[in-house]
Amino acid sequence: MATNQKTDADILTLHFGREELVIRQRYEMISIANDVLIGVWFLIGTIFFFYDSLVYWGTWLFLIGSIEMLIRPTIRLVRRLHLQRFHSQAPGTADAGHDF
C-alpha cells in the first residue's frame, strides 16, 4: 500500500535574499537584450547580403553579432562571480538550474 506522505528528504528549501533576486533579474534582462541584438544583427546582415551594394555593411553586422555571441558567456561569468559574493561560504550555491 503506497502513501503520498512527504518526508524531510522530499522537501527542498531555497533561501533567496532580495538582493540576490534583483541581481538574477538584472543579468537575465541583460542576457535577453544581448540575445535580441544578436538576432537583429544577423537578420539585417543576412538581408544586406542580398544586395551587392550592402555586402560590406552586412559583413560588419555579422562581425558585431559574432562579438555579441562572445559577450554571452561573459555575462554568465560575471553573474556567477557576482552571486558568489553572496554565497562565499558554500561553493556551488550560485549555480542556477538554467543558465541564460
C-alpha positions as CSV (number, residue, x, y, z in Angstrom):
1,M,0.0,0.0,0.0
2,A,1.6,3.3,-1.2
3,T,1.3,6.5,0.7
4,N,1.8,10.0,-0.5
5,Q,3.3,11.4,2.7
6,K,6.2,13.7,2.3
7,T,9.3,13.1,4.4
8,D,12.0,15.6,5.3
9,A,14.1,14.2,2.4
10,D,11.4,15.2,-0.1
11,I,11.3,18.9,1.0
12,L,13.5,21.4,-0.7
13,T,14.0,24.8,1.0
14,L,15.5,27.6,-1.0
15,H,16.7,30.8,0.6
16,F,16.9,33.8,-1.7
17,G,17.6,37.3,-0.5
18,R,16.1,40.3,-2.1
19,E,19.5,41.4,-3.4
20,E,20.1,38.0,-5.0
21,L,16.8,38.1,-6.8
22,V,17.5,41.6,-8.1
23,I,20.9,40.5,-9.3
24,R,19.5,37.5,-11.1
25,Q,16.7,39.5,-12.8
26,R,19.2,42.2,-13.9
27,Y,21.5,39.7,-15.5
28,E,18.6,37.9,-17.1
29,M,17.4,41.1,-18.7
30,I,20.9,41.9,-19.9
31,S,21.2,38.4,-21.4
32,I,17.8,38.7,-23.1
33,A,18.7,42.1,-24.6
34,N,22.0,40.7,-25.8
35,D,20.3,37.8,-27.5
36,V,17.8,40.0,-29.2
37,L,20.6,42.2,-30.6
38,I,22.4,39.2,-31.8
39,G,19.3,38.2,-33.8
40,V,18.8,41.7,-35.1
41,W,22.5,42.0,-36.3
42,F,22.4,38.6,-38.1
43,L,18.9,39.2,-39.6
44,I,19.8,42.6,-41.0
45,G,23.3,41.3,-42.1
46,T,21.6,38.4,-44.0
47,I,19.2,40.8,-45.7
48,F,22.1,43.0,-46.7
49,F,23.9,40.1,-48.4
50,F,21.1,40.0,-51.0
51,Y,22.3,43.4,-52.3
52,D,25.7,43.8,-53.7
53,S,26.0,47.4,-52.6
54,L,25.3,46.4,-48.9
55,V,27.6,43.3,-48.6
56,Y,30.3,45.4,-46.9
57,W,27.8,46.5,-44.2
58,G,26.3,43.0,-43.9
59,T,29.8,41.7,-43.2
60,W,30.2,44.3,-40.4
61,L,26.8,43.3,-38.9
62,F,27.9,39.7,-38.9
63,L,31.1,40.7,-37.1
64,I,29.1,42.6,-34.5
65,G,26.8,39.7,-34.0
66,S,29.8,37.4,-33.5
67,I,31.3,39.7,-30.9
68,E,28.0,39.8,-29.1
69,M,28.0,36.0,-29.1
70,L,31.3,36.2,-27.2
71,I,29.6,38.5,-24.7
72,R,27.1,35.8,-23.8
73,P,29.5,33.7,-21.7
74,T,31.0,36.9,-20.2
75,I,27.5,37.9,-18.9
76,R,27.1,34.4,-17.4
77,L,30.6,34.5,-15.8
78,V,30.1,38.0,-14.3
79,R,26.7,37.0,-13.0
80,R,28.2,33.9,-11.4
81,L,31.0,35.8,-9.8
82,H,28.6,38.5,-8.6
83,L,26.3,35.9,-6.9
84,Q,29.3,34.1,-5.3
85,R,29.8,37.2,-3.2
86,F,26.5,36.4,-1.5
87,H,27.4,32.7,-1.1
88,S,31.1,32.7,-0.4
89,Q,30.7,30.1,2.4
90,A,29.0,27.5,0.2
91,P,30.6,26.9,-3.2
92,G,28.2,26.0,-5.9
93,T,25.2,27.7,-4.5
94,A,25.4,30.5,-7.1
95,D,24.7,27.9,-9.7
96,A,21.3,28.1,-11.4
97,G,19.3,25.2,-12.7
98,H,19.2,27.1,-16.0
99,D,21.7,29.5,-17.4
100,F,20.9,32.5,-19.6
